[in-house]
């Protein structure tokens, strides 16, 4: 009897709720996902833990872990966010990740590995860097510091950079080197996707991969951060921040969207640097079948399936 083939190794890079949708889609396919997560967050529970304990921000790592968790009961419990007292605003999963790292002598990768074991994670979750990334950017001709300030800016972000330059997590670089495909996004263009690629060795590994590189575009612009940017401008920003980047395909939503903040991004792109534009209705529906504003995991999986190597 023929031996079973190894699962396809797909690296999904970015952070936040957007990347969680990509990971949920990859779970529906016969792949082995590895999430490589930005560590630039400096707000909320993650920002407090980063400032008080000097750890990398755990929030986006937590979201990826819970998306890939087979142990849904524990995942549900770790989603709990405290509503009062000294722990107000903290997510239980964030506290667990920091605790597991401390129990491992400060080794955050060992703490993540233990969280993966406890949650029975389908895949792997890695930080882009093992040091917190300090994000800076230019908005309206002036320089702004901090991920939260950039994400909540009143004008579009022009460019971003990291200072000091962060070292890459070696395991994340290795995951890219061994990937059968790479998925970027969806999610905040500058403060999630590009923020992860401001780690030079990670960007270098991405530009060197022979595997297909796919970009999942957002359904709508993000008020402030990407206001007024069309699909071509989103793609331009990726190329501008990652010289040598290759995009084999861009996946864009083509269908109805709910009324919400931000403007719908039309699925129109004419860029010779992009292998192909794939359009599909990938938006989630509510119980009455009305379109929402975020990606639906099953619809996105159907759009990604023919783009992944068999």
C-alpha positions, -999 to +999 in steps of 0.1 A: +000+000+000+013+034-009+025+056+019+004+086+027+018+119+014+030+145+038+006+174+044+013+206+025+032+232+046+016+266+043+029+296+062+004+323+069+019+356+078+004+387+095-017+391+127-050+399+143-085+388+133-077+389+096-050+363+098-072+342+120-097+340+091-069+328+068-059+301+094-095+290+097-096+286+059-064+267+059-077+243+086-105+234+062-079+223+036-055+194+037-025+215+048-002+219+078-004+256+087+023+276+104+013+311+115+041+337+117+028+365+138+037+402+140+049+413+175+045+451+170+012+454+190+015+479+218-021+484+229-047+468+251-038+437+272-008+429+249+006+464+253+003+464+291+021+430+294+047+442+269+054+473+289+052+458+324+070+425+318+092+432+287+076+403+268+066+401+232+029+410+228+009+378+232-025+388+218-021+380+181-003+348+190-032+339+213-057+345+185-038+322+161-035+295+187-072+295+195-081+294+158-060+263+152-069+246+185-086+212+184-094+215+222-123+238+217-133+237+254-100+251+266-099+275+236-132+289+247-120+294+283-088+311+271-109+336+251-123+350+284-115+387+289-117+401+325-142+429+329-132+444+362-105+447+388-067+447+383-071+423+354-097+443+336-091+441+298-067+412+300-074+381+280-069+349+300-050+334+270-025+363+271-018+356+308-014+319+302+012+325+274+032+348+296+030+323+325+041+294+303+071+314+291+080+323+326+078+286+337+101+278+308+127+302+322+117+331+299+118+310+267+087+323+248+090+296+221+090+269+247+059+285+263+042+286+229+050+250+223+034+240+256+003+261+247+002+242+214+003+209+233-024+219+257-047+232+230-039+203+206-031+229+179-034+218+142-002+234+130+023+257+146+023+294+158+055+314+158+064+350+164+081+370+136+107+380+162+114+371+198+119+408+207+090+433+207+090+453+175+089+491+178+068+503+149+072+538+134+055+554+104+048+585+084+013+600+082+006+633+065+043+641+062+050+636+100+065+608+118+044+588+143+056+561+167+036+531+180+014+505+164-018+518+180-012+554+169-006+542+134-036+519+133-059+547+146-045+575+125-069+600+110-050+600+077-036+571+056-002+557+065+024+565+039+051+540+051+063+522+082+096+510+096+110+493+127+136+509+150+156+492+163+158+466+136+144+434+151+161+400+148+141+372+132+128+342+150+149+315+135+121+290+135+099+314+115+127+318+089+130+280+087+093+276+083+094+300+053+124+282+038+104+249+040+070+262+029+050+248+000+030+280-001+029+314+017-002+334+025-001+371+034-031+385+052-059+395+053-056+421+080-042+455+087-019+463+058+008+484+076+004+474+112+000+436+108+012+423+074+040+448+066+048+450+103+058+413+103+079+418+072+099+446+088+120+418+103+148+418+077+158+381+077+121+372+075+116+394+045+147+380+029+135+345+034+101+354+019+117+369-012+138+337-016+110+312-015+102+292-046+068+283-033+037+303-044+031+335-025-006+346-022-020+379-009-055+379+005-068+415+001-091+431+027-128+435+019-128+471+030-103+498+037-094+504+073-104+539+085-073+560+088-047+534+081-057+527+045-084+552+038-087+559+001-063+531-009-075+509-037-063+473-044-034+485-065-023+508-037-024+480-012-002+459-035+021+488-042+027+492-004+037+455-002+062+458-030+076+491-017+083+477+018+096+443+006+119+448-023+121+416-044+087+403-032+069+380-057+031+377-056+019+348-076-018+356-069-040+382-052-073+370-039-099+398-037-136+398-027-161+402-055-196+404-041-218+423-017-206+437+016-223+451+047-225+488+054-196+494+078-167+518+084-142+520+056-149+517+018-153+485-001-122+477-021-132+469-058-115+437-071-097+456-099-059+452-104-037+456-135-001+450-122+024+430-142+042+422-110+013+400-099+009+366-114-029+366-114-059+382-097-085+358-083-119+372-075-146+354-055-173+361-030-155+354+002-175+375+027-192+359+057-230+360+061-252+364+092-280+341+102-303+358+077-279+354+049-269+391+048-233+398+039-209+410+066-176+428+064-151+399+071-139+368+054-158+335+056-135+306+063-152+281+040-156+306+011-120+317+015-109+280+016-127+274-017-109+304-033-075+293-020-077+256-028-068+258-065-039+281-058-021+258-034+002+231-047-013+196-048 
